[in-house]
Amino acid sequence: MNPSGAVLIVDDELRSRESLHRVLSEEFDVLCAQNAQEAEAILAGDLVQVILCDQRMPGETGVDFLRRVRETWPDPVRMIISGFSESEDIIAGVNEAGIYQYVTKPWHPEKLIECVRDAVKLYRMQKEPGGLGADAKPSHDTLNRVLADRRREQRRMFEFDRIVHEPDGPMVETLSLARRATRYDISVLISGASGAGKELLARAIHFGSARGDKPFVVENCGALPDELLESELFGCKKGAYTGAYQDRIGLFELADGGTIFLDEVGETSPAFQVKLLRVLQEREIRPLGATRSRKVDVRVVSATNRDLEVEMEEGRFRRDLFYRLNAFPIHLPSLAERSGDISKIAANLLAEVNQAFRRKVPGFAPETMARLRAYNWPGNIRELRNEIQRMVAMSDEDAPLGPDLLSRRIGAAEGPRLAPEGNGGDVLKDQVEALERTIIARALAELDGNISRAAERLGLSRVGLRAKIERYDLRKDVSHDG
């Protein structure tokens, strides 16, 4: 075990857990839990000195959880982390839960590390004045077993079979390609609309590959300016730029042996693309301010919601970088292209929401599901998840979710009427397709027949939209391909 201490992160947001783990694991042994049940299972092993818990979690606040923890496991030092300014509820529970520190988001990495260091010192003083005795330390083998169990659980969580889809839908080809990509150690480029699940597919590829027992790290390339993105990916030396207070290990180095997922790679600047290309060509990184390069063994899976071939033609994306990233292209259909999958996806999401909200909503009323399937979902699965969370929160009883609970933009849309009993499946399918044809025709008319602009508005790929234009015989409405 790391002598600096074992820290338990409790946070329902995957990326938040990964960010905290990335910062703290350089100095501490870090365990992660996505809910109270997982956290309690870890605490039962008596491995933890510090608990860092998010305040806003589905079903139970961080303060409530830490209040219960104090009764059963009083020794770990308890800390709360929150991104919300209204902190009265936290302050009110500090004494009851015995909370040592309240950390606000966005947190500063160095300050967070310092807070955890102080918490470990406090644990030592409370538990064993004069130092941490051998009896209080979990064995190295015990900790390794816990971490190995969690890695296996993560691999199960992101298996391809858990990606919901109909056996004859457009996802079949996508998943077939993704499974094939796990066999070969080459770069993968996933294209698809925002919110369609590109990160989920990237994780399935990683955990299904020979690198599945190694790190998987994520960076949203559109979220940072060049200097910070370079520092985040390649690392930096202390003093390399204003705000670089200490040496920082980059994500490429942290992912050594595993996979790095570069989300929204199409948002990077041409200047940064040159640096990324060099890393991919030379398989080595040079931290900002460093004089030496370091070799890394990393598989790159990237994703974009842009058409990079158009970006290349217009000079916004380097052709040589595109060919490096696009060794194995995979297109992920948008939810509008997967209307046949919506029933299963919605049921799956409802089960997750029920668990998070501690509800027992049994499903959707038939008219509600018809409207969910008819809507074009420009925000894709992310938008559908938010809609279901809202509907469950708005419902007063555990009964099927009725159409009156739908958001106005969905509930007020021209949804298909329920079909008469007997031939309901065929009639409903025809009505949904008629509605889809009307929506596509209207978009093409409003955008002068421009396929690229219409695809962007509808949340479809150009390939997907062209297929629907052929299917619904709308070629006469197309003026040009954008």
Steps between C-alpha positions, in 0.01 A plus 500: 500500500615853424623650830326826415161340563197337334227735373144401406327715235119477496345666194229387260658687204754281319710785363508674836625180664765462234620861539529466877672163463746642247605783731514307828648169379842658449534517879231278655342159455159588357181293502185613321129435554210627291240473775454445873463123467838461326661735752367301796635176349845657478482647851412157636851392402652761736732637230415869507651795684326786316157519330443766234127500419300703248204685653250469214435132426174331393299370792716628786710808573865471590432641846232237566735224387789625713267531799429126471867425442591678822282260698642180348855598396602794719875486426531627139525877464192623311509773232219633279539643149237711326465727200204690637516837675192445716681321781258546792393137481863391519592738782196384697619141480871555563482436874260205474710329233834600653620649172860616510514703178259652247664514154338718233494435125682580283779376724867582451713182473781618728260632763299177492815291549598722793156455660524122469854503642371688804212254533744206500706671771184548706413132459843403629474728800154373588569134437855455618697790640860478390440326171288248315545158654533182303170361630307789341647444155316280253745263338625575152344174377161593648498838327608342172214251524250782550639691201501186284137430591405853400680469166309178428174670592581788267570259215160339558334842513625593153453171315360531148201286596389774742461754218125501435390445139251309288636195313412650159584865573783724372707436814568142392757606240652757737549244778636244256768748394574597860545136602740454211693808615573332835716240324749745351715763669425786259349847531121524487296806399135499612274746320152590612278770644555643849332292769476187284727296730845523340680477835300189595605333173863604557495341845353179358783487245764557769367249752445242227861531380830360628551837674184459709690454829694822444388864544226665295519881516277763342556854379247733337717682248245775444489607865848654542722757325814369330747560785286333762408215265868439427578499874207267570596249231881518498579630851708799608792601717463740788514860374438405135218758487308726735314280744731197461583472872641149485594220259192341344472156345310507170216268403706327232749397767224399743344287223827320426415143407132585464270725297446874475164625374522839326143625488404775250843487336356705212486804731881526531692783336738441206792600725414234756436243227868525401607408855252214523618365165858492623400301808316245287789470254784479751308325780659734751394810690696802621344680796482878479827645627682164486822440306451126450229296335343189653388190316138395547305194391144626456213408274304802376123488457364836387153633432340790318157638421644687200547372147881498497515450124320832458725654769806383300370645175439834670844503663393462863633148557836361395479226239801311641351497850166381364663197338684422825180508704273343240678165466177326607191722451172419674177699459264506799139559389305776671189417699287636214653229280420238767127554550454124533737497799328776697258272688783283633729794573223687683417194710867457587537866596181485708645208698810709573291801603279282722807372680654846536175666615383201707178473303308210344346656188399196290532648152342734244142540387459390132436856377804625690723243334350581160595866547848412625553297184362774276721778640828559312724533814759758391674448836502123447522256795613776734179691428286186540660425838431853621140480381439174687659638817271802477189288442573278800567804718171658386292187558320463834451125503668185372274456198581492125626841385221674309534746208401790728843470664691558176684826443309745283732459201429126499145481631375775269656343191273332248524152642349192334161388624464157650417232249192278526551162663600220267729672248643752749869430426475560125272803528711666767815436296338663195389800704845551652664476155250748357583744777874450446459565125312822575770623740781428252313662210432809711867531599617467138248762389605747771870451421471518120570130455845512663567148632788600730301772677186284519698209647646731766155633595346153518790347693579255218818421313501596132518131412198426719299790359578402141374146576172640634465731198526196275262301719231771503555602134597860586777537239303778327528708820880496494676789326861422602698285743654784700 
